[in-house]
Amino acid sequence: MITPHHVTVNGLSIGNDLPLVLIAGPCLMESRAHALECAHALAEIARDHDLGLIYKSSFDKANRTSLKGARGEGLDAALPIFAEIRELVGLPVITDVHEPDQCARVAQAVDVLQIPAFLCRQTDLLVAAATTGKAINVKKDSSWRRGTWPTSSTRFARPAMTG
């Protein structure tokens, strides 16, 4: 039997024994207008269907296969937009962080920090995210197997560790 575990994100309860919470939004933040339009539409759908929802969009898609691919609004432009979505639309917000020095800044504007799968083993990034006190969503690396997650999760339990 799995032990129930709950996390509260901006008033939304999430748990392995609670109803499903969706993480949805445009993959890439294209503009303020687009982000707000999507957030309002998603909030309405979630309300109509009694669903929990966390708004997701990336300020920088650093893992593009082409150097010519769109990457997003960038950190400085996106942070006030994320904060506006939280305040005006009332949705919790999640976005990716790619570097340890982004974590504290991003945590001021969002409710959840997401670690991309391609960065899920970067100790400095995991520790920086944990130090913010925000909820963290670590995307699963395809090489993870049952039983390997607890080793990685210790990086969150001891954010002050060094060396």
N, C-alpha and C positions, 0 to 999 in steps of 0.2 A: 504494500500500500504506500502511496506517495503522501508525504507530509504536506499539508497545505502551506503555501507561502504566498504572502500578499505584499504588494507594493502600491503606494498611493502616489499618483502623479497628477498634480493640479486638481485634486478633488476626485479623480477617477481611480477606482479600486481595480487593480489587476491581480489576478491570482490563478494558480493552476486548478483551483476548484470553483472559479467564478466564470460567468459568461465571457465569451471571446471578446477581445478588444481589437479593433482593426487599426493598423497603421497604414495610412493612405495619403496620397498626394502626388503631385507631379514629381517625377524623378529629379528634375532640374528646375531650380528657381529661374524662370525666364525674365520676370519683371514683377514689380510690386502689384500692378493691376492683375496680372495673371495669378499670382499667389493668393491674393484676396478673393478673387472670383472663385478659384478652386476651393479655398477654405470655406467660404460661405456655402457653396454647393454641397460639399462633403458634409458639413455640419447639418444642413437640412436633411440630407439622406439619412444620416445617423439618427437624428431626432425622429424622423418618420418611421424608422424601423427599430427604434429603441436599442441602438448599438452604442457601445463605447468606441470612441475614435480619438486617435492621436494623429495630428497633421504632420506629414513628412515631406520634406523637400531638401535638396542638397544645394548649398551655396557654391560648391566647387566639386565637380565630378572629375577628380584627379586621375581616375583609372580608365580614361578613354583610350581606345585602341588606336585612334588617329590623333595626331597633333592638331589637326584642323577641326576636331569635334568641339561642339559647344561645351563650355565648362560651368556656366552659371554666372550669377550676379557678383560673386566674390564675397568675402567675409564682411568687409566694411559696409557694403550696401545691404546685405542680407539681414544683419542683426536687428536693425530697427523694424524690418518687415516681419521677422519672426515675433518680435515683441508686440507688434501691432495685431498680428493674428491671435496671439494669446489674449490681448486686452479687448479687442473689438469683437472677435468671433467667439471667444471663450473656449477655444480648443487648446489642449496641451499640445506642445510642439516638440518634435524630435528632428535632429539633423546629424549628419556625419561630422566627425572631427578627424583630422589627418595627422596633426602634429601636436606634441605635448603643449606648446605655448598657445594653442588655440583654445584649449579646454576651459580655462577660467573665463575668457571673454565670451565664448559661446554659451556657457552656463548661465550668464546673466540674462540671456534672451530666450532660452529654451528650457524645457522641463526634463528632457532626456537627451543624453549624449549617446550617439551610436558609433560604434567602432566598426569600420568596414571589414569584411572578411579578409581582405588582403593585408590588413594591419592588425589582425586579432592576436598576434603573438608578440607585438611590440610592447615590451614591459614598460618603457618610459611613458608611452601613450596611455596604457591601461592605468598606471599609477596616477598620472596627471588627471585623467578622467575621474578616478575614484576620489581624489583629493577635493574635487568640487562639491561633493556631497549630493550630486544629482543622481537620478536613476541612470543606469547604463544598459544599453542593449548592444551585446556583442554579436555580430553576425558570424555564423558558424563557418569556419574554414572547412573546405571539403575533405581535408585530411583528418579532422577530428573524428574520433571513434568513441563509442560508449566507454566511460571511465577516464577519459582524458580531460574533461572539463574541470573537475575539481582542482587539478594542478594549476590550470590557468586562473581559476577564480580566486586563488590565494593572493593574487596580485591586487585584488580589490579589498580583501580582508585586512591587508597590512600595507596601506598606502604610504606609510612613512619609511618603508624598508629602503635600504641603500645597497649599492654594490651588487 
